[in-house]
Amino acid sequence: MKLLSRQETLITRLAAEGLSNREIAERLHLSHHTVAAHLYRAFPKLGISSRSELAPLLNLQAPATRNG
């Protein structure tokens, strides 16, 4: 497994907590496209292919599903 950059680490943790790309972007003052790019680069480094795999990988409780 390759090491994540500081930004990739932060973004993957927020995504694992259940935040959307837009919510992460607002919190970090980034474009949601930038957030998506960081996740795109981080997933192969982590050996995963979906957001749902982040929480167990980072030892976080799975995010609650949202309605709407």
PDB file of N, CA, C, O and CB in Angstrom:
ATOM      1  N   MET A   1       0.850  -1.182   0.000  1.00  0.00           N
ATOM      2  CA  MET A   1       0.000   0.000   0.000  1.00  0.00           C
ATOM      3  C   MET A   1       0.892   1.239   0.000  1.00  0.00           C
ATOM      4  O   MET A   1       1.816   1.347   0.805  1.00  0.00           O
ATOM      5  CB  MET A   1      -0.965   0.001   1.228  1.00  0.00           C
ATOM      6  N   LYS A   2       0.610   2.165  -0.901  1.00  0.00           N
ATOM      7  CA  LYS A   2       1.361   3.411  -0.990  1.00  0.00           C
ATOM      8  C   LYS A   2       0.840   4.396   0.048  1.00  0.00           C
ATOM      9  O   LYS A   2      -0.306   4.309   0.490  1.00  0.00           O
ATOM     10  CB  LYS A   2       1.265   4.013  -2.412  1.00  0.00           C
ATOM     11  N   LEU A   3       1.690   5.319   0.422  1.00  0.00           N
ATOM     12  CA  LEU A   3       1.295   6.342   1.386  1.00  0.00           C
ATOM     13  C   LEU A   3       0.435   7.410   0.727  1.00  0.00           C
ATOM     14  O   LEU A   3       0.661   7.795  -0.421  1.00  0.00           O
ATOM     15  CB  LEU A   3       2.529   6.981   2.025  1.00  0.00           C
ATOM     16  N   LEU A   4      -0.548   7.875   1.470  1.00  0.00           N
ATOM     17  CA  LEU A   4      -1.398   8.965   1.003  1.00  0.00           C
ATOM     18  C   LEU A   4      -0.762  10.292   1.355  1.00  0.00           C
ATOM     19  O   LEU A   4      -0.047  10.409   2.350  1.00  0.00           O
ATOM     20  CB  LEU A   4      -2.809   8.865   1.609  1.00  0.00           C
ATOM     21  N   SER A   5      -1.028  11.292   0.530  1.00  0.00           N
ATOM     22  CA  SER A   5      -0.603  12.645   0.869  1.00  0.00           C
ATOM     23  C   SER A   5      -1.441  13.132   2.048  1.00  0.00           C
ATOM     24  O   SER A   5      -2.448  12.514   2.395  1.00  0.00           O
ATOM     25  CB  SER A   5      -0.742  13.608  -0.357  1.00  0.00           C
ATOM     26  N   ARG A   6      -1.036  14.210   2.648  1.00  0.00           N
ATOM     27  CA  ARG A   6      -1.791  14.779   3.771  1.00  0.00           C
ATOM     28  C   ARG A   6      -3.214  15.118   3.338  1.00  0.00           C
ATOM     29  O   ARG A   6      -4.171  14.838   4.059  1.00  0.00           O
ATOM     30  CB  ARG A   6      -1.085  16.042   4.320  1.00  0.00           C
ATOM     31  N   GLN A   7      -3.350  15.723   2.154  1.00  0.00           N
ATOM     32  CA  GLN A   7      -4.675  16.108   1.648  1.00  0.00           C
ATOM     33  C   GLN A   7      -5.528  14.870   1.352  1.00  0.00           C
ATOM     34  O   GLN A   7      -6.715  14.846   1.676  1.00  0.00           O
ATOM     35  CB  GLN A   7      -4.534  16.973   0.373  1.00  0.00           C
ATOM     36  N   GLU A   8      -4.930  13.843   0.740  1.00  0.00           N
ATOM     37  CA  GLU A   8      -5.669  12.613   0.475  1.00  0.00           C
ATOM     38  C   GLU A   8      -6.143  11.959   1.771  1.00  0.00           C
ATOM     39  O   GLU A   8      -7.262  11.452   1.846  1.00  0.00           O
ATOM     40  CB  GLU A   8      -4.803  11.638  -0.319  1.00  0.00           C
ATOM     41  N   THR A   9      -5.290  11.975   2.779  1.00  0.00           N
ATOM     42  CA  THR A   9      -5.649  11.396   4.072  1.00  0.00           C
ATOM     43  C   THR A   9      -6.847  12.113   4.678  1.00  0.00           C
ATOM     44  O   THR A   9      -7.790  11.474   5.143  1.00  0.00           O
ATOM     45  CB  THR A   9      -4.461  11.456   5.033  1.00  0.00           C
ATOM     46  N   LEU A  10      -6.808  13.431   4.672  1.00  0.00           N
ATOM     47  CA  LEU A  10      -7.898  14.221   5.236  1.00  0.00           C
ATOM     48  C   LEU A  10      -9.191  13.990   4.467  1.00  0.00           C
ATOM     49  O   LEU A  10     -10.250  13.791   5.061  1.00  0.00           O
ATOM     50  CB  LEU A  10      -7.540  15.709   5.231  1.00  0.00           C
ATOM     51  N   ILE A  11      -9.098  14.017   3.149  1.00  0.00           N
ATOM     52  CA  ILE A  11     -10.291  13.861   2.321  1.00  0.00           C
ATOM     53  C   ILE A  11     -10.877  12.458   2.461  1.00  0.00           C
ATOM     54  O   ILE A  11     -12.096  12.311   2.550  1.00  0.00           O
ATOM     55  CB  ILE A  11      -9.962  14.151   0.853  1.00  0.00           C
ATOM     56  N   THR A  12     -10.039  11.433   2.482  1.00  0.00           N
ATOM     57  CA  THR A  12     -10.566  10.072   2.639  1.00  0.00           C
ATOM     58  C   THR A  12     -11.218   9.887   4.005  1.00  0.00           C
ATOM     59  O   THR A  12     -12.226   9.187   4.112  1.00  0.00           O
ATOM     60  CB  THR A  12      -9.446   9.039   2.451  1.00  0.00           C
ATOM     61  N   ARG A  13     -10.670  10.496   5.043  1.00  0.00           N
ATOM     62  CA  ARG A  13     -11.278  10.386   6.376  1.00  0.00           C
ATOM     63  C   ARG A  13     -12.654  11.055   6.388  1.00  0.00           C
ATOM     64  O   ARG A  13     -13.607  10.504   6.939  1.00  0.00           O
ATOM     65  CB  ARG A  13     -10.358  11.027   7.453  1.00  0.00           C
ATOM     66  N   LEU A  14     -12.759  12.230   5.785  1.00  0.00           N
ATOM     67  CA  LEU A  14     -14.050  12.927   5.729  1.00  0.00           C
ATOM     68  C   LEU A  14     -15.058  12.143   4.889  1.00  0.00           C
ATOM     69  O   LEU A  14     -16.238  12.075   5.236  1.00  0.00           O
ATOM     70  CB  LEU A  14     -13.872  14.346   5.153  1.00  0.00           C
ATOM     71  N   ALA A  15     -14.600  11.556   3.795  1.00  0.00           N
ATOM     72  CA  ALA A  15     -15.490  10.738   2.970  1.00  0.00           C
ATOM     73  C   ALA A  15     -15.951   9.506   3.750  1.00  0.00           C
ATOM     74  O   ALA A  15     -17.107   9.096   3.648  1.00  0.00           O
ATOM     75  CB  ALA A  15     -14.781  10.313   1.659  1.00  0.00           C
ATOM     76  N   ALA A  16     -15.051   8.927   4.519  1.00  0.00           N
ATOM     77  CA  ALA A  16     -15.408   7.749   5.327  1.00  0.00           C
ATOM     78  C   ALA A  16     -16.437   8.102   6.396  1.00  0.00           C
ATOM     79  O   ALA A  16     -17.229   7.254   6.807  1.00  0.00           O
ATOM     80  CB  ALA A  16     -14.154   7.151   5.988  1.00  0.00           C
ATOM     81  N   GLU A  17     -16.422   9.347   6.842  1.00  0.00           N
ATOM     82  CA  GLU A  17     -17.391   9.799   7.838  1.00  0.00           C
ATOM     83  C   GLU A  17     -18.759  10.062   7.215  1.00  0.00           C
ATOM     84  O   GLU A  17     -19.725  10.328   7.930  1.00  0.00           O
ATOM     85  CB  GLU A  17     -16.885  11.058   8.529  1.00  0.00           C
ATOM     86  N   GLY A  18     -18.844   9.988   5.882  1.00  0.00           N
ATOM     87  CA  GLY A  18     -20.124  10.126   5.209  1.00  0.00           C
ATOM     88  C   GLY A  18     -20.354  11.446   4.500  1.00  0.00           C
ATOM     89  O   GLY A  18     -21.438  11.664   3.959  1.00  0.00           O
ATOM     90  N   LEU A  19     -19.374  12.330   4.486  1.00  0.00           N
ATOM     91  CA  LEU A  19     -19.548  13.602   3.799  1.00  0.00           C
ATOM     92  C   LEU A  19     -19.467  13.398   2.292  1.00  0.00           C
ATOM     93  O   LEU A  19     -18.708  12.559   1.807  1.00  0.00           O
ATOM     94  CB  LEU A  19     -18.493  14.619   4.263  1.00  0.00           C
ATOM     95  N   SER A  20     -20.256  14.175   1.562  1.00  0.00           N
ATOM     96  CA  SER A  20     -20.218  14.132   0.098  1.00  0.00           C
ATOM     97  C   SER A  20     -19.005  14.937  -0.381  1.00  0.00           C
ATOM     98  O   SER A  20     -18.384  15.666   0.393  1.00  0.00           O
ATOM     99  CB  SER A  20     -21.551  14.697  -0.523  1.00  0.00           C
ATOM    100  N   ASN A  21     -18.683  14.792  -1.668  1.00  0.00           N
ATOM    101  CA  ASN A  21     -17.578  15.565  -2.227  1.00  0.00           C
ATOM    102  C   ASN A  21     -17.818  17.061  -2.070  1.00  0.00           C
ATOM    103  O   ASN A  21     -16.890  17.812  -1.768  1.00  0.00           O
ATOM    104  CB  ASN A  21     -17.378  15.219  -3.702  1.00  0.00           C
ATOM    105  N   ARG A  22     -19.050  17.493  -2.270  1.00  0.00           N
ATOM    106  CA  ARG A  22     -19.359  18.928  -2.140  1.00  0.00           C
ATOM    107  C   ARG A  22     -19.205  19.401  -0.691  1.00  0.00           C
ATOM    108  O   ARG A  22     -18.705  20.498  -0.442  1.00  0.00           O
ATOM    109  CB  ARG A  22     -20.793  19.215  -2.637  1.00  0.00           C
ATOM    110  N   GLU A  23     -19.638  18.571   0.257  1.00  0.00           N
ATOM    111  CA  GLU A  23     -19.501  18.932   1.671  1.00  0.00           C
ATOM    112  C   GLU A  23     -18.024  19.002   2.073  1.00  0.00           C
ATOM    113  O   GLU A  23     -17.614  19.901   2.808  1.00  0.00           O
ATOM    114  CB  GLU A  23     -20.248  17.915   2.561  1.00  0.00           C
ATOM    115  N   ILE A  24     -17.243  18.057   1.591  1.00  0.00           N
ATOM    116  CA  ILE A  24     -15.802  18.068   1.878  1.00  0.00           C
ATOM    117  C   ILE A  24     -15.175  19.312   1.265  1.00  0.00           C
ATOM    118  O   ILE A  24     -14.361  19.985   1.898  1.00  0.00           O
ATOM    119  CB  ILE A  24     -15.111  16.782   1.331  1.00  0.00           C
ATOM    120  N   ALA A  25     -15.559  19.613   0.032  1.00  0.00           N
ATOM    121  CA  ALA A  25     -15.018  20.783  -0.667  1.00  0.00           C
ATOM    122  C   ALA A  25     -15.329  22.074   0.090  1.00  0.00           C
ATOM    123  O   ALA A  25     -14.465  22.939   0.233  1.00  0.00           O
ATOM    124  CB  ALA A  25     -15.583  20.861  -2.092  1.00  0.00           C
ATOM    125  N   GLU A  26     -16.551  22.200   0.568  1.00  0.00           N
ATOM    126  CA  GLU A  26     -16.923  23.396   1.332  1.00  0.00           C
ATOM    127  C   GLU A  26     -16.109  23.502   2.608  1.00  0.00           C
ATOM    128  O   GLU A  26     -15.630  24.582   2.955  1.00  0.00           O
ATOM    129  CB  GLU A  26     -18.417  23.380   1.666  1.00  0.00           C
ATOM    130  N   ARG A  27     -15.949  22.396   3.305  1.00  0.00           N
ATOM    131  CA  ARG A  27     -15.217  22.392   4.569  1.00  0.00           C
ATOM    132  C   ARG A  27     -13.745  22.749   4.377  1.00  0.00           C
ATOM    133  O   ARG A  27     -13.151  23.435   5.209  1.00  0.00           O
ATOM    134  CB  ARG A  27     -15.334  21.028   5.235  1.00  0.00           C
ATOM    135  N   LEU A  28     -13.155  22.275   3.263  1.00  0.00           N
ATOM    136  CA  LEU A  28     -11.716  22.482   3.031  1.00  0.00           C
ATOM    137  C   LEU A  28     -11.430  23.630   2.065  1.00  0.00           C
ATOM    138  O   LEU A  28     -10.276  23.885   1.722  1.00  0.00           O
ATOM    139  CB  LEU A  28     -11.091  21.207   2.494  1.00  0.00           C
ATOM    140  N   HIS A  29     -12.478  24.317   1.632  1.00  0.00           N
ATOM    141  CA  HIS A  29     -12.337  25.437   0.692  1.00  0.00           C
ATOM    142  C   HIS A  29     -11.644  24.993  -0.596  1.00  0.00           C
ATOM    143  O   HIS A  29     -10.681  25.609  -1.053  1.00  0.00           O
ATOM    144  CB  HIS A  29     -11.550  26.587   1.343  1.00  0.00           C
ATOM    145  N   LEU A  30     -12.168  23.902  -1.166  1.00  0.00           N
ATOM    146  CA  LEU A  30     -11.676  23.348  -2.415  1.00  0.00           C
ATOM    147  C   LEU A  30     -12.836  23.200  -3.385  1.00  0.00           C
ATOM    148  O   LEU A  30     -13.998  23.355  -3.011  1.00  0.00           O
ATOM    149  CB  LEU A  30     -10.975  21.990  -2.182  1.00  0.00           C
ATOM    150  N   SER A  31     -12.513  22.903  -4.615  1.00  0.00           N
ATOM    151  CA  SER A  31     -13.523  22.542  -5.598  1.00  0.00           C
ATOM    152  C   SER A  31     -13.926  21.091  -5.372  1.00  0.00           C
ATOM    153  O   SER A  31     -13.098  20.269  -4.979  1.00  0.00           O
ATOM    154  CB  SER A  31     -12.998  22.758  -7.048  1.00  0.00           C
ATOM    155  N   HIS A  32     -15.202  20.771  -5.621  1.00  0.00           N
ATOM    156  CA  HIS A  32     -15.609  19.371  -5.489  1.00  0.00           C
ATOM    157  C   HIS A  32     -14.897  18.496  -6.514  1.00  0.00           C
ATOM    158  O   HIS A  32     -14.760  17.289  -6.313  1.00  0.00           O
ATOM    159  CB  HIS A  32     -17.128  19.237  -5.647  1.00  0.00           C
ATOM    160  N   HIS A  33     -14.442  19.099  -7.616  1.00  0.00           N
ATOM    161  CA  HIS A  33     -13.661  18.359  -8.612  1.00  0.00           C
ATOM    162  C   HIS A  33     -12.288  17.986  -8.046  1.00  0.00           C
ATOM    163  O   HIS A  33     -11.767  16.906  -8.323  1.00  0.00           O
ATOM    164  CB  HIS A  33     -13.499  19.193  -9.906  1.00  0.00           C
ATOM    165  N   THR A  34     -11.719  18.878  -7.262  1.00  0.00           N
ATOM    166  CA  THR A  34     -10.430  18.597  -6.624  1.00  0.00           C
ATOM    167  C   THR A  34     -10.573  17.465  -5.621  1.00  0.00           C
ATOM    168  O   THR A  34      -9.716  16.585  -5.542  1.00  0.00           O
ATOM    169  CB  THR A  34      -9.878  19.856  -5.931  1.00  0.00           C
ATOM    170  N   VAL A  35     -11.654  17.489  -4.856  1.00  0.00           N
ATOM    171  CA  VAL A  35     -11.925  16.414  -3.897  1.00  0.00           C
ATOM    172  C   VAL A  35     -12.036  15.087  -4.637  1.00  0.00           C
ATOM    173  O   VAL A  35     -11.446  14.091  -4.220  1.00  0.00           O
ATOM    174  CB  VAL A  35     -13.223  16.700  -3.091  1.00  0.00           C
ATOM    175  N   ALA A  36     -12.789  15.070  -5.730  1.00  0.00           N
ATOM    176  CA  ALA A  36     -12.954  13.845  -6.515  1.00  0.00           C
ATOM    177  C   ALA A  36     -11.611  13.349  -7.045  1.00  0.00           C
ATOM    178  O   ALA A  36     -11.361  12.144  -7.067  1.00  0.00           O
ATOM    179  CB  ALA A  36     -13.925  14.082  -7.681  1.00  0.00           C
ATOM    180  N   ALA A  37     -10.754  14.263  -7.469  1.00  0.00           N
ATOM    181  CA  ALA A  37      -9.435  13.877  -7.987  1.00  0.00           C
ATOM    182  C   ALA A  37      -8.582  13.253  -6.890  1.00  0.00           C
ATOM    183  O   ALA A  37      -7.889  12.265  -7.129  1.00  0.00           O
ATOM    184  CB  ALA A  37      -8.713  15.096  -8.586  1.00  0.00           C
ATOM    185  N   HIS A  38      -8.628  13.818  -5.702  1.00  0.00           N
ATOM    186  CA  HIS A  38      -7.864  13.246  -4.582  1.00  0.00           C
ATOM    187  C   HIS A  38      -8.364  11.844  -4.245  1.00  0.00           C
ATOM    188  O   HIS A  38      -7.562  10.942  -4.006  1.00  0.00           O
ATOM    189  CB  HIS A  38      -7.963  14.156  -3.336  1.00  0.00           C
ATOM    190  N   LEU A  39      -9.672  11.656  -4.224  1.00  0.00           N
ATOM    191  CA  LEU A  39     -10.221  10.327  -3.952  1.00  0.00           C
ATOM    192  C   LEU A  39      -9.851   9.349  -5.056  1.00  0.00           C
ATOM    193  O   LEU A  39      -9.543   8.188  -4.787  1.00  0.00           O
ATOM    194  CB  LEU A  39     -11.744  10.395  -3.799  1.00  0.00           C
ATOM    195  N   TYR A  40      -9.882   9.818  -6.298  1.00  0.00           N
ATOM    196  CA  TYR A  40      -9.528   8.979  -7.447  1.00  0.00           C
ATOM    197  C   TYR A  40      -8.091   8.464  -7.318  1.00  0.00           C
ATOM    198  O   TYR A  40      -7.806   7.315  -7.656  1.00  0.00           O
ATOM    199  CB  TYR A  40      -9.695   9.771  -8.766  1.00  0.00           C
ATOM    200  N   ARG A  41      -7.195   9.316  -6.831  1.00  0.00           N
ATOM    201  CA  ARG A  41      -5.792   8.915  -6.642  1.00  0.00           C
ATOM    202  C   ARG A  41      -5.605   8.078  -5.382  1.00  0.00           C
ATOM    203  O   ARG A  41      -4.723   7.222  -5.335  1.00  0.00           O
ATOM    204  CB  ARG A  41      -4.893  10.149  -6.577  1.00  0.00           C
ATOM    205  N   ALA A  42      -6.420   8.314  -4.366  1.00  0.00           N
ATOM    206  CA  ALA A  42      -6.255   7.613  -3.091  1.00  0.00           C
ATOM    207  C   ALA A  42      -6.768   6.173  -3.132  1.00  0.00           C
ATOM    208  O   ALA A  42      -6.163   5.290  -2.524  1.00  0.00           O
ATOM    209  CB  ALA A  42      -6.971   8.370  -1.996  1.00  0.00           C
ATOM    210  N   PHE A  43      -7.865   5.925  -3.833  1.00  0.00           N
ATOM    211  CA  PHE A  43      -8.461   4.587  -3.828  1.00  0.00           C
ATOM    212  C   PHE A  43      -7.484   3.498  -4.253  1.00  0.00           C
ATOM    213  O   PHE A  43      -7.370   2.494  -3.550  1.00  0.00           O
ATOM    214  CB  PHE A  43      -9.662   4.560  -4.736  1.00  0.00           C
ATOM    215  N   PRO A  44      -6.769   3.647  -5.374  1.00  0.00           N
ATOM    216  CA  PRO A  44      -5.814   2.590  -5.746  1.00  0.00           C
ATOM    217  C   PRO A  44      -4.685   2.428  -4.724  1.00  0.00           C
ATOM    218  O   PRO A  44      -4.200   1.320  -4.497  1.00  0.00           O
ATOM    219  CB  PRO A  44      -5.218   2.891  -7.114  1.00  0.00           C
ATOM    220  N   LYS A  45      -4.278   3.524  -4.120  1.00  0.00           N
ATOM    221  CA  LYS A  45      -3.228   3.454  -3.093  1.00  0.00           C
ATOM    222  C   LYS A  45      -3.705   2.639  -1.895  1.00  0.00           C
ATOM    223  O   LYS A  45      -2.913   1.953  -1.249  1.00  0.00           O
ATOM    224  CB  LYS A  45      -2.812   4.874  -2.639  1.00  0.00           C
ATOM    225  N   LEU A  46      -4.997   2.716  -1.602  1.00  0.00           N
ATOM    226  CA  LEU A  46      -5.577   1.994  -0.476  1.00  0.00           C
ATOM    227  C   LEU A  46      -6.028   0.585  -0.858  1.00  0.00           C
ATOM    228  O   LEU A  46      -6.372  -0.222   0.006  1.00  0.00           O
ATOM    229  CB  LEU A  46      -6.750   2.771   0.085  1.00  0.00           C
ATOM    230  N   GLY A  47      -6.024   0.297  -2.162  1.00  0.00           N
ATOM    231  CA  GLY A  47      -6.456  -1.014  -2.623  1.00  0.00           C
ATOM    232  C   GLY A  47      -7.956  -1.201  -2.562  1.00  0.00           C
ATOM    233  O   GLY A  47      -8.440  -2.316  -2.364  1.00  0.00           O
ATOM    234  N   ILE A  48      -8.702  -0.111  -2.733  1.00  0.00           N
ATOM    235  CA  ILE A  48     -10.163  -0.173  -2.697  1.00  0.00           C
ATOM    236  C   ILE A  48     -10.738   0.421  -3.978  1.00  0.00           C
ATOM    237  O   ILE A  48     -10.021   1.038  -4.766  1.00  0.00           O
ATOM    238  CB  ILE A  48     -10.716   0.574  -1.458  1.00  0.00           C
ATOM    239  N   SER A  49     -12.039   0.227  -4.175  1.00  0.00           N
ATOM    240  CA  SER A  49     -12.659   0.763  -5.376  1.00  0.00           C
ATOM    241  C   SER A  49     -13.949   1.536  -5.108  1.00  0.00           C
ATOM    242  O   SER A  49     -14.582   2.021  -6.046  1.00  0.00           O
ATOM    243  CB  SER A  49     -12.939  -0.349  -6.327  1.00  0.00           C
ATOM    244  N   SER A  50     -14.347   1.657  -3.832  1.00  0.00           N
ATOM    245  CA  SER A  50     -15.569   2.405  -3.534  1.00  0.00           C
ATOM    246  C   SER A  50     -15.490   3.084  -2.168  1.00  0.00           C
ATOM    247  O   SER A  50     -14.707   2.694  -1.303  1.00  0.00           O
ATOM    248  CB  SER A  50     -16.784   1.478  -3.585  1.00  0.00           C
ATOM    249  N   ARG A  51     -16.318   4.103  -2.003  1.00  0.00           N
ATOM    250  CA  ARG A  51     -16.372   4.846  -0.741  1.00  0.00           C
ATOM    251  C   ARG A  51     -16.789   3.958   0.422  1.00  0.00           C
ATOM    252  O   ARG A  51     -16.344   4.153   1.553  1.00  0.00           O
ATOM    253  CB  ARG A  51     -17.333   6.017  -0.862  1.00  0.00           C
ATOM    254  N   SER A  52     -17.644   2.984   0.138  1.00  0.00           N
ATOM    255  CA  SER A  52     -18.144   2.126   1.214  1.00  0.00           C
ATOM    256  C   SER A  52     -17.035   1.310   1.868  1.00  0.00           C
ATOM    257  O   SER A  52     -17.208   0.810   2.980  1.00  0.00           O
ATOM    258  CB  SER A  52     -19.213   1.193   0.679  1.00  0.00           C
ATOM    259  N   GLU A  53     -15.911   1.173   1.199  1.00  0.00           N
ATOM    260  CA  GLU A  53     -14.783   0.430   1.748  1.00  0.00           C
ATOM    261  C   GLU A  53     -13.892   1.290   2.650  1.00  0.00           C
ATOM    262  O   GLU A  53     -12.999   0.769   3.318  1.00  0.00           O
ATOM    263  CB  GLU A  53     -13.959  -0.150   0.623  1.00  0.00           C
ATOM    264  N   LEU A  54     -14.134   2.601   2.670  1.00  0.00           N
ATOM    265  CA  LEU A  54     -13.277   3.502   3.442  1.00  0.00           C
ATOM    266  C   LEU A  54     -13.435   3.342   4.944  1.00  0.00           C
ATOM    267  O   LEU A  54     -12.438   3.209   5.654  1.00  0.00           O
ATOM    268  CB  LEU A  54     -13.565   4.921   3.065  1.00  0.00           C
ATOM    269  N   ALA A  55     -14.659   3.352   5.442  1.00  0.00           N
ATOM    270  CA  ALA A  55     -14.881   3.310   6.893  1.00  0.00           C
ATOM    271  C   ALA A  55     -14.249   2.079   7.542  1.00  0.00           C
ATOM    272  O   ALA A  55     -13.529   2.220   8.530  1.00  0.00           O
ATOM    273  CB  ALA A  55     -16.373   3.333   7.192  1.00  0.00           C
ATOM    274  N   PRO A  56     -14.497   0.869   7.013  1.00  0.00           N
ATOM    275  CA  PRO A  56     -13.859  -0.297   7.632  1.00  0.00           C
ATOM    276  C   PRO A  56     -12.332  -0.241   7.541  1.00  0.00           C
ATOM    277  O   PRO A  56     -11.633  -0.660   8.464  1.00  0.00           O
ATOM    278  CB  PRO A  56     -14.364  -1.573   6.974  1.00  0.00           C
ATOM    279  N   LEU A  57     -11.828   0.274   6.432  1.00  0.00           N
ATOM    280  CA  LEU A  57     -10.389   0.364   6.239  1.00  0.00           C
ATOM    281  C   LEU A  57      -9.747   1.318   7.240  1.00  0.00           C
ATOM    282  O   LEU A  57      -8.649   1.065   7.737  1.00  0.00           O
ATOM    283  CB  LEU A  57     -10.079   0.812   4.821  1.00  0.00           C
ATOM    284  N   LEU A  58     -10.440   2.414   7.529  1.00  0.00           N
ATOM    285  CA  LEU A  58      -9.918   3.427   8.448  1.00  0.00           C
ATOM    286  C   LEU A  58     -10.388   3.194   9.879  1.00  0.00           C
ATOM    287  O   LEU A  58     -10.190   4.040  10.751  1.00  0.00           O
ATOM    288  CB  LEU A  58     -10.338   4.814   7.989  1.00  0.00           C
ATOM    289  N   ASN A  59     -11.012   2.038  10.114  1.00  0.00           N
ATOM    290  CA  ASN A  59     -11.510   1.670  11.444  1.00  0.00           C
ATOM    291  C   ASN A  59     -12.486   2.693  12.001  1.00  0.00           C
ATOM    292  O   ASN A  59     -12.433   3.051  13.177  1.00  0.00           O
ATOM    293  CB  ASN A  59     -10.353   1.502  12.405  1.00  0.00           C
ATOM    294  N   LEU A  60     -13.370   3.153  11.141  1.00  0.00           N
ATOM    295  CA  LEU A  60     -14.418   4.086  11.555  1.00  0.00           C
ATOM    296  C   LEU A  60     -15.744   3.361  11.519  1.00  0.00           C
ATOM    297  O   LEU A  60     -15.911   2.377  10.798  1.00  0.00           O
ATOM    298  CB  LEU A  60     -14.453   5.350  10.647  1.00  0.00           C
ATOM    299  N   GLN A  61     -16.674   3.849  12.293  1.00  0.00           N
ATOM    300  CA  GLN A  61     -18.025   3.305  12.231  1.00  0.00           C
ATOM    301  C   GLN A  61     -18.603   3.685  10.872  1.00  0.00           C
ATOM    302  O   GLN A  61     -18.399   4.805  10.404  1.00  0.00           O
ATOM    303  CB  GLN A  61     -18.926   3.840  13.414  1.00  0.00           C
ATOM    304  N   ALA A  62     -19.309   2.777  10.247  1.00  0.00           N
ATOM    305  CA  ALA A  62     -19.898   3.056   8.935  1.00  0.00           C
ATOM    306  C   ALA A  62     -20.835   4.250   9.046  1.00  0.00           C
ATOM    307  O   ALA A  62     -21.574   4.370  10.023  1.00  0.00           O
ATOM    308  CB  ALA A  62     -20.657   1.813   8.389  1.00  0.00           C
ATOM    309  N   PRO A  63     -20.810   5.146   8.038  1.00  0.00           N
ATOM    310  CA  PRO A  63     -21.680   6.324   8.096  1.00  0.00           C
ATOM    311  C   PRO A  63     -23.148   5.946   8.013  1.00  0.00           C
ATOM    312  O   PRO A  63     -23.520   4.963   7.372  1.00  0.00           O
ATOM    313  CB  PRO A  63     -21.336   7.290   6.974  1.00  0.00           C
ATOM    314  N   ALA A  64     -23.963   6.736   8.667  1.00  0.00           N
ATOM    315  CA  ALA A  64     -25.414   6.530   8.612  1.00  0.00           C
ATOM    316  C   ALA A  64     -25.892   6.899   7.212  1.00  0.00           C
ATOM    317  O   ALA A  64     -25.391   7.849   6.611  1.00  0.00           O
ATOM    318  CB  ALA A  64     -26.160   7.380   9.707  1.00  0.00           C
ATOM    319  N   THR A  65     -26.844   6.161   6.705  1.00  0.00           N
ATOM    320  CA  THR A  65     -27.393   6.495   5.389  1.00  0.00           C
ATOM    321  C   THR A  65     -28.277   7.714   5.514  1.00  0.00           C
ATOM    322  O   THR A  65     -28.921   7.940   6.539  1.00  0.00           O
ATOM    323  CB  THR A  65     -28.186   5.307   4.792  1.00  0.00           C
ATOM    324  N   ARG A  66     -28.295   8.485   4.461  1.00  0.00           N
ATOM    325  CA  ARG A  66     -29.089   9.719   4.456  1.00  0.00           C
ATOM    326  C   ARG A  66     -30.350   9.498   3.643  1.00  0.00           C
ATOM    327  O   ARG A  66     -30.366   8.722   2.688  1.00  0.00           O
ATOM    328  CB  ARG A  66     -28.273  10.913   3.883  1.00  0.00           C
ATOM    329  N   ASN A  67     -31.385  10.180   4.033  1.00  0.00           N
ATOM    330  CA  ASN A  67     -32.620  10.165   3.259  1.00  0.00           C
ATOM    331  C   ASN A  67     -32.635  11.402   2.390  1.00  0.00           C
ATOM    332  O   ASN A  67     -32.473  12.516   2.887  1.00  0.00           O
ATOM    333  CB  ASN A  67     -33.878  10.106   4.179  1.00  0.00           C
ATOM    334  N   GLY A  68     -32.830  11.215   1.092  1.00  0.00           N
ATOM    335  CA  GLY A  68     -32.948  12.337   0.191  1.00  0.00           C
ATOM    336  C   GLY A  68     -31.707  12.670  -0.410  1.00  0.00           C
ATOM    337  O   GLY A  68     -31.638  13.606  -1.206  1.00  0.00           O
TER     338      GLY A  68
END
